[in-house]
Amino acid sequence: MPPEAPRPGSTEVAAVQEQLRKWAEKELLTLRIQQAERAAALLGDSVFVLAWKPEKQRTTLRTYDPGSFVPQWEGEDADFLTRVNLVAA
């Protein structure tokens, strides 16, 4: 049985996936998720903020623990936050 031809676009998808993996390594994504999950388990939700940093020429990731923000809900039955107000230290 001959090998299957790659699907259209699979080369591009693989290239993007590799770029995302490199970004995750630079931003210590796994470590940041673990830290946020620990804080969330003890104190409540955590917040992840993605922002473009011109000096790094990439998007950076920052996490905030539950003591650093005030959640704003759309309504009583809302499942997700609509806004988060960061607390100035």
ChimeraX attribute file (.defattr): number of C-alpha atoms within 10 A of each C-alpha:
attribute: neighborCount
match mode: 1-to-1
recipient: residues
	/A:1	3
	/A:2	4
	/A:3	5
	/A:4	6
	/A:5	6
	/A:6	8
	/A:7	7
	/A:8	8
	/A:9	8
	/A:10	10
	/A:11	11
	/A:12	10
	/A:13	11
	/A:14	11
	/A:15	11
	/A:16	12
	/A:17	12
	/A:18	12
	/A:19	11
	/A:20	12
	/A:21	13
	/A:22	12
	/A:23	16
	/A:24	15
	/A:25	11
	/A:26	11
	/A:27	16
	/A:28	12
	/A:29	16
	/A:30	10
	/A:31	12
	/A:32	16
	/A:33	14
	/A:34	11
	/A:35	15
	/A:36	19
	/A:37	16
	/A:38	15
	/A:39	17
	/A:40	15
	/A:41	10
	/A:42	9
	/A:43	12
	/A:44	13
	/A:45	17
	/A:46	21
	/A:47	16
	/A:48	13
	/A:49	10
	/A:50	10
	/A:51	11
	/A:52	11
	/A:53	11
	/A:54	9
	/A:55	6
	/A:56	8
	/A:57	8
	/A:58	12
	/A:59	13
	/A:60	17
	/A:61	18
	/A:62	12
	/A:63	15
	/A:64	18
	/A:65	18
	/A:66	18
	/A:67	13
	/A:68	15
	/A:69	16
	/A:70	12
	/A:71	16
	/A:72	12
	/A:73	14
	/A:74	12
	/A:75	10
	/A:76	6
	/A:77	7
	/A:78	9
	/A:79	9
	/A:80	11
	/A:81	11
	/A:82	11
	/A:83	11
	/A:84	13
	/A:85	10
	/A:86	14
	/A:87	10
	/A:88	6
	/A:89	4
